[in-house]
Amino acid sequence: MPRYAAKEEGIGGASSRAMLRSIRLAGFRCFEALQYEPGPTLSFITGPNAQGKTSILEAACVLLRMRSPRTTSMGELVRFGGTAFALEGIHGETRLSIICTPPARSLKLDGVPQTSSREYLSQGQIVWFGSEDLSLVNGSAERRRKLLDSVGLQLPEQEGTLAPNYGRDLKNYDKALRSRNLLLREGRPRREIEAYDIPLADAGDRITGSRQRLVAAIALLAATSCHGISGEVLSLSYLPGADLPLLEALKESRGEEIRLRQTRVGPQRDDVGLMLNGIPAGSFASEGQRRTIAVAIKLAAARLLARENTMAPLLLLDDIFGELDPERRDALLAGMPRGSQALLSTADLTGITLPAGSLVHRLGDGLLTPA
């Protein structure tokens, strides 16, 4: 039996209970300064729109993963009129800090400057959900590939694991693909183009194997989450961008890629098929069903990361309730991964049954107050 199938499912399977204990923002988005101490389980941030609820969750993501789920430009995170932002927090027993004066940044762990991001990124994982994730269901295949990459990049790198050396393989594949496509666009001799076939195929086949295992693992967990929220049947399937081993697929597609001047097969064309109650979800799911599917997939990703790593990921759930009816909202909260820490933002909690131990703060005029 594969290693990943033998582990206990759920957040409770993680061997370490590292949590985000505090986070401090300075010059970040709309905040001149803000300090927040979430609880150990579910922490809600409520309040009117345009107060910065999403930005607090975004700050937690940047603190732990050095990137934003909302923008690729770190300059957009700097408060208007400022030149830099700073984030500091305690995750588990470690103090993390990041100071960014775009494009430069500095990292510290327990006050010690870090010359590499490797150790810094090993401190914690996150799973983000925002309204933009509804496009996981009916958006482009790129969105679904990015989900797989986000999970794969936060998994252990060792051989024999679910997605070994996933980051290295992505980097090598992207480098070979860009070089190969450049030669195709320039109409260079075939022998120059084929020089990249073996490195492309080697990394590509490894990515395909990892993604196949990722989708199989996520599918089981997402089906359970979806059924718990709505009683519906969700299935996921991996749709590889090549039907043959990649080296063979490249040979088969030579005529087409010369005509179109780009590589036509490989992981850059992968997709994930989504079916709800036996019907293609992208074409027929309602708004509420799309949100249910997207949330179920993100909760599945969280359970998988907890199962494969030594710590549970931090769940950052922005405007999670959206178009969900009260019954689905209550079922969602009741079915949150056991033992998980989650930060959730919503404008209003009226009519929502909060699980025991939930912490609620209200945000207004740049201040967080217990509700």
C-alpha positions as CSV (number, residue, x, y, z in Angstrom):
1,M,0.0,0.0,0.0
2,P,1.3,3.5,-0.8
3,R,2.7,5.4,2.2
4,Y,0.2,8.2,1.9
5,A,-2.8,5.9,1.9
6,A,-1.8,4.3,5.2
7,K,-1.8,7.4,7.3
8,E,-4.7,8.6,9.5
9,E,-6.9,11.2,7.7
10,G,-7.6,14.5,9.3
11,I,-5.9,17.3,11.1
12,G,-5.7,15.2,14.2
13,G,-3.1,13.0,12.4
14,A,-0.5,15.7,12.6
15,S,2.1,15.0,15.2
16,S,2.7,18.7,16.2
17,R,0.2,21.3,17.2
18,A,2.1,24.4,16.0
19,M,-0.3,27.4,16.0
20,L,-0.2,31.0,15.0
21,R,-0.2,32.7,18.4
22,S,0.1,36.3,17.4
23,I,0.7,38.5,14.4
24,R,1.6,42.2,14.2
25,L,1.2,44.3,11.1
26,A,3.0,47.6,10.4
27,G,2.5,49.6,7.2
28,F,0.6,46.6,5.6
29,R,-2.3,47.4,3.3
30,C,-4.7,49.7,5.1
31,F,-3.1,49.3,8.5
32,E,-0.6,51.6,10.0
33,A,-0.3,49.2,12.9
34,L,-2.3,46.2,14.2
35,Q,-1.8,43.3,16.6
36,Y,-4.0,40.2,16.6
37,E,-3.9,37.1,18.8
38,P,-6.1,34.3,17.3
39,G,-7.4,31.4,19.3
40,P,-6.3,27.8,19.1
41,T,-9.3,26.6,17.0
42,L,-11.7,28.9,15.0
43,S,-11.2,32.6,15.1
44,F,-13.7,34.9,13.4
45,I,-13.1,38.5,12.3
46,T,-16.3,40.3,11.6
47,G,-17.3,43.8,10.6
48,P,-18.4,46.0,7.7
49,N,-16.8,45.7,4.3
50,A,-13.7,47.6,3.4
51,Q,-12.3,47.6,6.9
52,G,-9.3,45.2,6.2
53,K,-10.6,41.8,7.4
54,T,-9.2,40.1,4.3
55,S,-5.9,41.9,4.7
56,I,-5.4,40.4,8.2
57,L,-5.7,36.9,6.8
58,E,-3.5,37.9,3.9
59,A,-0.8,39.1,6.3
60,A,-0.8,35.7,8.0
61,C,-0.3,34.1,4.6
62,V,2.6,36.4,3.8
63,L,4.2,35.9,7.2
64,L,4.3,32.1,6.9
65,R,4.7,31.6,3.1
66,M,6.3,34.9,1.9
67,R,3.7,35.4,-0.7
68,S,0.2,36.8,-1.1
69,P,-2.8,34.9,-2.5
70,R,-4.2,38.2,-3.8
71,T,-1.3,39.7,-5.7
72,T,2.2,38.8,-7.1
73,S,3.5,42.3,-6.4
74,M,4.8,42.9,-2.9
75,G,4.7,46.6,-3.6
76,E,0.9,46.4,-3.5
77,L,1.0,45.3,0.1
78,V,2.7,48.5,1.3
79,R,0.3,51.0,2.9
80,F,-0.5,53.9,0.6
81,G,2.1,56.6,1.0
82,G,4.6,54.2,2.6
83,T,7.8,52.6,1.4
84,A,7.9,49.3,3.4
85,F,5.8,46.9,5.5
86,A,6.8,44.7,8.4
87,L,5.1,41.5,9.7
88,E,6.0,39.7,12.9
89,G,4.4,36.8,14.6
90,I,4.8,33.7,16.8
91,H,4.1,30.4,15.2
92,G,4.5,27.5,17.6
93,E,7.5,28.5,19.7
94,T,9.2,30.4,16.8
95,R,9.2,34.2,16.2
96,L,9.0,35.0,12.5
97,S,9.5,38.4,11.0
98,I,9.6,39.7,7.5
99,I,10.4,43.3,6.5
100,C,9.9,44.2,2.9
101,T,11.0,47.4,1.1
102,P,10.0,46.3,-2.4
103,P,11.7,44.6,-4.1
104,A,14.1,43.8,-1.2
105,R,13.1,41.8,1.9
106,S,14.7,40.5,5.0
107,L,13.7,37.4,7.0
108,K,14.4,36.5,10.7
109,L,13.7,33.5,12.8
110,D,13.9,34.2,16.6
111,G,15.8,37.4,15.7
112,V,18.4,35.6,13.6
113,P,18.7,36.9,10.0
114,Q,18.1,34.2,7.3
115,T,20.1,34.3,4.1
116,S,17.9,31.5,2.6
117,S,14.1,31.1,2.6
118,R,14.3,27.3,3.0
119,E,14.4,27.2,6.8
120,Y,11.9,30.1,7.1
121,L,9.3,28.3,4.9
122,S,9.6,25.1,6.8
123,Q,8.1,26.8,9.9
124,G,4.4,26.4,8.7
125,Q,2.0,25.7,6.0
126,I,-1.3,27.4,5.0
127,V,-4.4,26.7,3.1
128,W,-6.2,29.8,1.7
129,F,-9.8,30.1,0.6
130,G,-11.2,33.3,-1.0
131,S,-14.1,34.1,-3.3
132,E,-11.7,33.9,-6.2
133,D,-11.4,30.2,-5.5
134,L,-14.9,29.6,-6.9
135,S,-13.1,29.6,-10.3
136,L,-11.6,26.2,-9.2
137,V,-14.9,24.8,-10.4
138,N,-15.6,26.7,-13.6
139,G,-12.4,28.6,-14.3
140,S,-9.4,27.8,-16.4
141,A,-7.3,24.7,-15.8
142,E,-4.4,26.9,-14.7
143,R,-6.3,27.6,-11.4
144,R,-6.6,23.9,-10.7
145,R,-3.0,23.3,-11.5
146,K,-2.0,26.1,-9.1
147,L,-3.9,24.3,-6.4
148,L,-2.0,21.1,-6.9
149,D,1.3,23.1,-7.0
150,S,0.4,24.9,-3.8
151,V,-0.2,21.5,-2.0
152,G,2.8,19.8,-3.6
153,L,5.2,22.6,-2.6
154,Q,4.2,22.3,1.0
155,L,4.7,18.5,1.2
156,P,7.8,16.6,2.3
157,E,10.5,16.5,-0.4
158,Q,12.0,13.1,0.4
159,E,11.8,10.2,-2.0
160,G,9.0,7.7,-1.2
161,T,6.6,10.5,-0.2
162,L,3.5,11.7,-1.9
163,A,5.2,14.3,-4.1
164,P,9.0,13.9,-3.8
165,N,11.1,16.9,-4.8
166,Y,8.0,18.6,-6.3
167,G,9.6,22.1,-6.2
168,R,12.8,21.0,-7.9
169,D,10.8,19.2,-10.6
170,L,8.6,22.2,-11.3
171,K,11.7,24.5,-11.5
172,N,13.5,22.1,-13.9
173,Y,10.5,21.6,-16.1
174,D,9.7,25.3,-16.3
175,K,13.3,26.1,-17.3
176,A,13.4,23.4,-20.0
177,L,9.9,24.3,-21.3
178,R,10.7,28.0,-21.6
179,S,13.9,27.3,-23.5
180,R,12.2,24.8,-25.8
181,N,9.3,27.1,-26.6
182,L,11.7,29.9,-27.4
183,L,13.5,27.7,-30.0
184,L,10.2,26.6,-31.4
185,R,9.0,30.3,-31.8
186,E,12.3,31.1,-33.5
187,G,12.0,28.2,-35.9
188,R,15.3,26.7,-34.9
189,P,16.6,23.4,-36.2
190,R,14.9,20.3,-34.9
191,R,18.1,18.9,-33.3
192,E,18.4,22.1,-31.1
193,I,14.8,21.7,-30.0
194,E,15.2,18.0,-29.2
195,A,18.1,18.7,-27.0
196,Y,15.5,19.7,-24.4
197,D,13.3,16.7,-24.8
198,I,15.0,14.4,-22.3
199,P,15.3,16.9,-19.4
200,L,11.7,18.0,-20.1
201,A,10.4,14.5,-20.1
202,D,12.3,13.5,-17.0
203,A,10.9,16.3,-14.9
204,G,7.5,16.2,-16.6
205,D,7.0,12.5,-15.9
206,R,7.9,13.0,-12.2
207,I,5.4,15.9,-12.0
208,T,2.7,13.7,-13.6
209,G,3.3,11.0,-11.1
210,S,3.1,13.4,-8.2
211,R,0.0,15.1,-9.4
212,Q,-1.7,11.8,-10.1
213,R,-1.1,10.8,-6.5
214,L,-2.1,14.2,-5.2
215,V,-5.5,14.2,-7.0
216,A,-6.2,10.6,-5.9
217,A,-5.6,11.6,-2.2
218,I,-7.4,14.9,-2.4
219,A,-10.4,13.3,-4.2
220,L,-11.2,10.9,-1.3
221,L,-11.0,13.7,1.3
222,A,-12.9,16.2,-0.8
223,A,-15.7,13.7,-1.3
224,T,-16.1,13.3,2.4
225,S,-16.1,17.0,3.1
226,C,-18.6,17.8,0.3
227,H,-21.0,15.1,1.5
228,G,-20.7,16.4,5.1
229,I,-21.6,19.9,4.0
230,S,-24.3,19.3,1.5
231,G,-25.0,15.5,1.2
232,E,-23.9,15.6,-2.4
233,V,-21.4,13.4,-4.3
234,L,-18.2,15.0,-5.5
235,S,-15.6,13.2,-7.6
236,L,-12.2,14.4,-8.8
237,S,-10.1,12.9,-11.6
238,Y,-6.6,13.7,-12.9
239,L,-6.6,14.7,-16.6
240,P,-2.9,14.6,-17.7
241,G,-1.6,16.8,-20.4
242,A,-0.1,13.8,-22.2
243,D,-1.6,10.4,-22.8
244,L,1.8,8.7,-23.2
245,P,5.1,8.9,-21.4
246,L,6.2,12.4,-22.2
247,L,9.2,11.6,-24.4
248,E,6.9,9.5,-26.6
249,A,4.1,12.2,-26.5
250,L,6.7,14.8,-27.7
251,K,7.5,12.7,-30.7
252,E,3.9,12.1,-31.5
253,S,3.2,15.9,-31.4
254,R,6.1,17.1,-33.5
255,G,4.1,18.1,-36.5
256,E,1.6,20.1,-34.4
257,E,4.1,21.9,-32.3
258,I,6.2,22.9,-35.3
259,R,3.0,24.3,-36.9
260,L,1.9,26.2,-33.7
261,R,5.5,26.9,-32.5
262,Q,5.0,25.8,-28.9
263,T,5.1,22.6,-26.9
264,R,1.7,21.0,-27.0
265,V,1.9,18.2,-24.5
266,G,3.0,17.9,-20.9
267,P,2.1,19.0,-17.3
268,Q,1.5,22.6,-18.5
269,R,-1.7,21.3,-20.0
270,D,-2.9,19.1,-17.0
271,D,-6.3,19.6,-15.6
272,V,-8.6,18.1,-12.8
273,G,-12.1,16.9,-13.7
274,L,-14.9,17.8,-11.3
275,M,-18.2,16.0,-11.2
276,L,-21.0,16.7,-8.8
277,N,-23.7,14.1,-8.5
278,G,-22.4,12.6,-11.7
279,I,-22.7,15.9,-13.7
280,P,-19.8,18.1,-14.8
281,A,-19.6,20.7,-12.1
282,G,-18.0,23.4,-14.2
283,S,-21.0,23.6,-16.5
284,F,-24.0,22.9,-14.2
285,A,-23.1,23.7,-10.6
286,S,-25.1,26.6,-8.9
287,E,-23.3,29.4,-7.0
288,G,-23.9,27.6,-3.7
289,Q,-22.7,24.3,-5.1
290,R,-19.5,25.9,-6.6
291,R,-18.7,27.4,-3.2
292,T,-19.4,24.0,-1.5
293,I,-17.1,22.3,-3.9
294,A,-14.3,24.8,-3.6
295,V,-14.5,24.8,0.2
296,A,-14.5,20.9,0.2
297,I,-11.4,20.8,-1.9
298,K,-9.6,23.3,0.3
299,L,-10.5,21.4,3.5
300,A,-9.3,18.2,1.8
301,A,-6.0,20.0,1.0
302,A,-5.7,20.9,4.7
303,R,-6.3,17.4,5.8
304,L,-3.8,16.0,3.4
305,L,-1.1,18.5,4.4
306,A,-1.7,17.6,8.1
307,R,-1.5,13.9,7.3
308,E,1.8,14.1,5.4
309,N,3.6,16.8,7.5
310,T,4.5,17.0,11.1
311,M,2.2,19.9,11.7
312,A,-1.3,21.0,10.6
313,P,-1.7,23.9,8.2
314,L,-3.2,27.2,9.2
315,L,-6.6,27.6,7.5
316,L,-7.2,31.1,6.2
317,L,-10.9,31.3,5.1
318,D,-12.0,34.6,3.7
319,D,-15.7,35.3,3.2
320,I,-16.3,31.6,3.4
321,F,-20.1,31.6,3.9
322,G,-21.0,33.6,0.8
323,E,-23.9,32.0,-1.1
324,L,-24.3,29.1,1.4
325,D,-27.6,28.6,3.0
326,P,-27.8,28.4,6.8
327,E,-27.9,24.6,6.8
328,R,-24.7,24.4,4.7
329,R,-23.0,27.0,6.9
330,D,-23.7,25.1,10.0
331,A,-22.6,21.8,8.4
332,L,-19.4,23.4,7.2
333,L,-18.4,24.7,10.6
334,A,-19.4,21.4,12.2
335,G,-17.2,19.5,9.7
336,M,-14.1,21.6,10.0
337,P,-11.0,19.4,10.3
338,R,-10.6,18.1,13.8
339,G,-8.1,20.1,15.8
340,S,-7.5,22.7,13.1
341,Q,-6.7,26.3,13.7
342,A,-8.6,28.6,11.3
343,L,-8.9,32.3,10.8
344,L,-12.2,33.2,9.2
345,S,-13.6,36.5,7.9
346,T,-17.2,37.4,7.4
347,A,-19.3,40.5,7.5
348,D,-22.0,39.0,9.8
349,L,-22.4,36.0,12.0
350,T,-26.2,36.4,12.5
351,G,-27.9,33.1,12.5
352,I,-24.7,31.0,12.4
353,T,-24.1,28.4,15.1
354,L,-20.5,28.8,16.3
355,P,-18.7,25.7,17.5
356,A,-17.6,25.7,21.2
357,G,-14.3,27.5,21.8
358,S,-14.7,29.9,18.8
359,L,-13.1,33.3,19.2
360,V,-14.8,36.4,17.7
361,H,-13.3,39.9,17.1
362,R,-14.9,42.8,15.4
363,L,-12.9,45.1,13.1
364,G,-13.8,48.7,12.7
365,D,-11.8,52.0,12.3
366,G,-8.5,50.0,12.3
367,L,-9.2,48.4,15.7
368,L,-9.9,44.8,16.6
369,T,-12.2,44.4,19.7
370,P,-13.6,41.2,21.2
371,A,-17.2,40.7,20.2
